């Protein structure tokens, strides 16, 4: 099962004093100009997603975190890429949290506090958690907002992933893969002349017999091979397929519209379901990148 957390962000509001109109000594309203009520002002935002803001404080804290992590791991990444990574992750979190909100998922103060207490326990106590927050630039209020959103995004991610069942439309296929064009041309001629594919597989891949196992559409790294397999009928052999790792010939040996998924294939489909949902939401979302 995938994991990762409900309500829309509550902007921090600055309080203003309100001016009052003065009165004349006679008890009649004087002609002094009355002061209009100021409009509450939210704190500076770095990103807006469908009108919901991510504060500069949180954006900078996450940027600090990824920059420090890269430095500790010895990873050289330019600042532009780091900023894009943080922006994309925060946008993803907001979209998922907004999705959770539409399904009436909400986190009360008690549940949020329990999560904070659990994190403190895992990290070695409240002081350690405070040190972690200070290290990256989180204050208590922004940390609670970020954690609340993270919890909602994780819940929504799990809801999407759980929509994937235990079975799916799959094919069972085998392939011959060779590195050079000359050998591939020879195999192609042999297939066209009627040589049994199983015989050729045994010759060119005696160890595994070219078995690709059962897999759903999109599962294979080589997209052209994957696509070809799902276009073939049982027993058919594909034309020669050229990819960046060589030349392929594919044969489908079985098809099943509801074949049980392997754990890895199910995880793949769960990831795909989340990615597809996010793409759809992102394509229709109004996203404003405010911070440089």
N, C-alpha and C positions, 0 to 999 in steps of 0.2 A: 504494500500500500504506500502511496506517496504521502509525504507529509510536508507541510509547510504552513493562516490565521485571519466595530464591527461596525462598528457604527462609523459614519463619516467623521472626519476630523472636526474637532471643535476649535475654531481659531481663538487665540488668546486676544482678549479685548482690552484695550487701554481705557481707563475710566477718565472721564472729563468732568469738570465742574460746569454747572449750568448758570448762565447769567439770568438775573431777574429784572423785570421791568420796574422802574421806580414810579412812585405815586406823588402827586402834588399835595401840599399841606391842606388843601381844601377837600381832599378825599377823592378828587377826580383824577382820572388817569392823565398824566402829563404827556407831552408830545415827545418825550425821550424815546429813542429807538430801542425796541426790545431786542434782546439777543437771541438769535436762532439756536436751537439745540444742536450741538455738534454731532456729527455722525461718528459712531464708534469706529475706531481704526484697528485693523488687524495687524499682527506682526508681519515683518517682511517674509514673503514666500519665494521659494526657489522654483517650484513647479506647481502647476494646477492641472488636475485631471477631472474633467467634467465639472469644473467649478470648485472642486475640493483642493485645498492647498496643502503643500508639503513645505514646512518652514525652512528658512535658510539655516537655522540652528541644526535641524535634523539632517538636512542635506550635507552640511559641512562636517557633521559628526561622522556620517557614513563615508564621506570622502576621506576623512582622516583615517578611518578604520581600514579602508582598502589600501591606502597609501602606506600605512604602517605595516600591514600584512605583506604587501609586495616587498617592502624593504627587508623585513625579517626573513622572508623566504628567498631573498636574493633575486627577485624577479624584476627585470627592467621593463617598465611600462611608462609610456608618455602620459602626461597629465590629461590630455584630451581624451585618451582612451579610458582612463580611470573615471573621469567625469561622466562619460557616456555610459559606462558600466553601472555607476551609481544611479544615474537618471533612469536607465531602463529597469533596474531592479525596483526602485521606488515606485515607478509607474505601474509595474507589474503588481506590486503589493497593493496599491490603491485600487486597481481594477478588480482584483480578487476580493478585496474587502468590500468594495461596492457591490459586487455580486452576492456576497454573503448577506449584506444588508437587505437586498431585494428578496432574500429568502427568509427574512425576519430573524436572522442570527444576530444575537446581541450578547455582550459580555458585561455582567454587572461588576460593581466595584469589588465585591468579595472574591469573584473568580479572578479578576485582574490582580488583586493583592496576593492571592494564593500563588499565582504564576510568578510574581515577583519574589515571594518568599522561597519558592522552589528554586528559582534561579540563584538566589543568594546562598541557599544551602549547597547547591552544586558547585558554586564558585569559591566557597569557603567562608561565607558569612556576609552580613550586611555591609561591613566596612570594605570588603573585597569588591562587592558589587558597586559601591560608591566610587572606589578607585577606578574600576573599569569604566564607569560613566565619565569620570573626570578625565581619564586618559584620552578619550576620543572627543570630548566636548559636549556631552549630554548633561543637561540638568534633569532634576527629578520629573518635572512636568512633561518635558519633551520625550523623556525615556518612556513614560507611561503611555503617551500617545502612540509612540512607535511600536511598543509592545502590544498594545491593544489592536492596532492595525495588523501586526504580524500574526496574531492569534486568529483574527478573522480570515486573513488570507490563507492560512494553513487549513482552516476548516473548509473553505471554499475549494481549495485545491484537492482536498480529500473527497469532497462531494463529486467533483468532476471525474476524478480518477475512479471512483467507485461505480461510475456508470458503465465501465468496461466489464463485460461479463466474463465467464470462465471459458467460453467458446467463441470462435470467430471463423469467418470464411478463410480457409487456408489451402495451400497446395503442398504436395510432397514432391520434391524435384531432385534431380541430380545433374551434375555438369562435368564437362571436360574443360579444363583451363590450361592453356599453354602460353609460353612467353613470346614466341617468335612467329612472324607472319608465315614463313615457309611451312612450318609444321601445321599451322592453322589451315592453310590452303589444302594441305594433304588430307587432313581430317574432313574438311568440307567435301572434297571430292569423294572420299570413301563413303560418307553419309549419303551423298547423292547417288552413288552406285549401288546402294542398298545394304551396305555392311551394317550389321546389328549394332545399335548404339551401346548395348551392354558389353559387347565384345571390345568396342573401342574404349569404353570407360575402364575396363579391366586392364587394358594395355597402358593407358596414360595415367591412371590413378589407381594402381592395384591396392593401395593401403586402405583408402576410404571409399573406393568405388564412386567417388564424386558426389556422395550423398550430402544434400543440403538440408535434409530433414523437412519437417513441416514448418511453414511460416506464413504469417498474414502479409497482405500487400503492404509494401513500404518497409519491410523488416530488413532486407538485405542492404549492405552498404553500397553495393553496386546497383544503382537505380535501374540501369538498362537491363541488367540480368533479372532483377525483380519484376520489372514491367513485362518482359518477354515471357516469364514463367506464367503470369496471370492471363496472358493472351492465348496460351497454348491449350489444346485439348489433351486429355490423357493419352499418353503414348507418342504425341507429336514432339518433334525436335526443332529447335529454333535455328534460324540462320546464324552465321557467325556474328558474334557480338564483340566489338572492340571496346575495351575500357582502359583506364590508366594503369591497370595491373595485368593486362594481357588480353588474350582472345578466349572467348567462351562459347560453348555450345550447351544448351540446356534442354533437358527432357523432363516433362511432368509425368510422374508415375501414378499419382492419386490426387483427387480433389475432394474437399468436404466443406460444405457451407457452414457447418457447426462443429468444427473439430476442436477438441480440448486444447487450450493454450498452455504452452510451457511457461514456467515462472518468468523467464526472461522475455518471452514474446508478450506476455500480459503486461509486464512492466513497460515494455516499449509502447504498447497501445495506450497505456495510462499516460505516459509522457506525451504522446501524440495528442491525446484528447485534451490535455491541459494546454498544450501549445496551440492547438486549433481554436480552442475557446478564447485564449488570450489574443490571438491574431484577429478574430472576429470582433472582440470588444475594442481592441486598439484601433482597428480600421474605422470604427464608428464613433470613437471617443474624441472629445475636444481636449487637446493636450497643449499646454503652454509651458515652454521652457523659459523661465525668467532669469535664473541665475546664469552667469557667464560660464 
